[in-house]
Amino acid sequence: MRDSQSESYKEAGVDIEAGYEVVARIQKHIKNTMGQQGSFDHLGFGGLLPLNVSGMTQPLLVSATDGVGTKLKLAFLLDRHDTVGIDCVAMCVNDVLCVGGVPINFLDYIACGKNKPEKIEQIVKGITEGCVQAGIPLVGGETAEMPGFYPEDEYDLAGFCNGIVDQSQLLDKNSVSEGDVLIGIASSGVHSNGFSLVRKIFNINDVEVLEDTYDALDGHRLGDVLLTPTKIYVKPVTELLNQKLVKSLAHITGGGFYENIPRSLPAGHGVVINRSDVQVLPIFSLIQEVGQISDRDMFNTFNMGVGMTCIVSPENVDEVLNRLSAHGEHAYVLGHVVRSETLVELL
């Protein structure tokens, strides 16, 4: 039992004992992420992880960090906190994939106005679910109680991920050439980008707005659809990487098609996509209709139903689609690569 408490600090708004309760509550969730990899924390100041670099000639560490953004405002209104952690993990691990890396661990940072152990446990439960989906351990984290900096019922959430890749296995966008095929892997929804615009369009300032149902959403509540967590692509995409079936990858996050797809292209090349071939999810059609948003702005803000793109050689298209389908992913041909100074041409 810890003999550490400070009444003066508690009167200032920081409850050390609540922090200990959080640690106790989240242990069972953290254990779910350990799997066969093993995770060690000898001194309590840092997470240790055995590093397997067998077969690698020049192993490289890949690091990524991200947060959930203003999507958290919806979680506050709905008082639902067990899914945003999945978003946090997804935003990091999906980025690691895009250089050819395989995620190996995750750490989180939660800053809050008041440490409410039940709420923090729900947040961490989501984080650990994301780690399980990605097949990686949660090796550390920090909960910072910051009264006067955050409102009592609000928090911010950030994540940090490491991955590993042999230098010879790095994805090289310069291997992409004219005639290669752009494949889109379906998203689960809005993911974790564009929520400042979403909140403005629907005037989301109270929970009643999020409880509205729409025929366009098959009668589902707006809040349920918007809070759907970001899809984690680690397992299916890692298989593609291991089989050397992809030349380049792009995680479609903030900036949509126009900002992210070009990051997977060499100089002097672009992609041509037929607008009618994009399988737009209903939530995006509703956002566009209610907000009277132009096609250009929609595709430059949201993923539009495509969470990740792969560029592959024409002869590998069928195998890539079949492997993704075997993992339960919906993927389809989205466009093709051309020689052009126009990076993304949406016809």
Stockholm file with secondary structure:
# STOCKHOLM 1.0

chainA/1-347         MRDSQSESYKEAGVDIEAGYEVVARIQKHIKNTMGQQGSFDHLGFGGLLPLNVSGMTQPLLVSATDGVGTKLKLAFLLDRHDTVGIDCVAMCVNDVLCVGGVPINFLDYIACGKNKPEKIEQIVKGITEGCVQAGIPLVGGETAEMPGFYPEDEYDLAGFCNGIVDQSQLLDKNSVSEGDVLIGIASSGVHSNGFSLVRKIFNINDVEVLEDTYDALDGHRLGDVLLTPTKIYVKPVTELLNQKLVKSLAHITGGGFYENIPRSLPAGHGVVINRSDVQVLPIFSLIQEVGQISDRDMFNTFNMGVGMTCIVSPENVDEVLNRLSAHGEHAYVLGHVVRSETLVELL
#=GR chainA/1-347 SS CCCCCCHHHHHTTCCHHHHHHHHHHHHHHHHTTTTTTCCBCSSSSSCBCCCCCTTCSSEEEEEEEEECGGGHHHHHHHTCCSSHHHHHHHHHHHHHHTTTCEEEEEEEEEEESSCCHHHHHHHHHHHHHHHHHHTCCEEEEEEEECBTTBCTTCEEEEEEEEEEEEGGGCCCGGGCCTTCEEEEEECSSSTTSCHHHHHHHHTCCSHHHHTCBCGGGTTCBHHHHHTCCCCCCHHHHHHHHHTTCCSEEEECCTTHHHHHGGGGSCTTEEEEECGGGSCCCHHHHHHHHHHTCCHHHHHTTSCTTEEEEEEECGGGHHHHHHHHHHTTCCEEEEEEEEECSCSEEEC
#=GC SS_cons         CCCCCCHHHHHTTCCHHHHHHHHHHHHHHHHTTTTTTCCBCSSSSSCBCCCCCTTCSSEEEEEEEEECGGGHHHHHHHTCCSSHHHHHHHHHHHHHHTTTCEEEEEEEEEEESSCCHHHHHHHHHHHHHHHHHHTCCEEEEEEEECBTTBCTTCEEEEEEEEEEEEGGGCCCGGGCCTTCEEEEEECSSSTTSCHHHHHHHHTCCSHHHHTCBCGGGTTCBHHHHHTCCCCCCHHHHHHHHHTTCCSEEEECCTTHHHHHGGGGSCTTEEEEECGGGSCCCHHHHHHHHHHTCCHHHHHTTSCTTEEEEEEECGGGHHHHHHHHHHTTCCEEEEEEEEECSCSEEEC
//
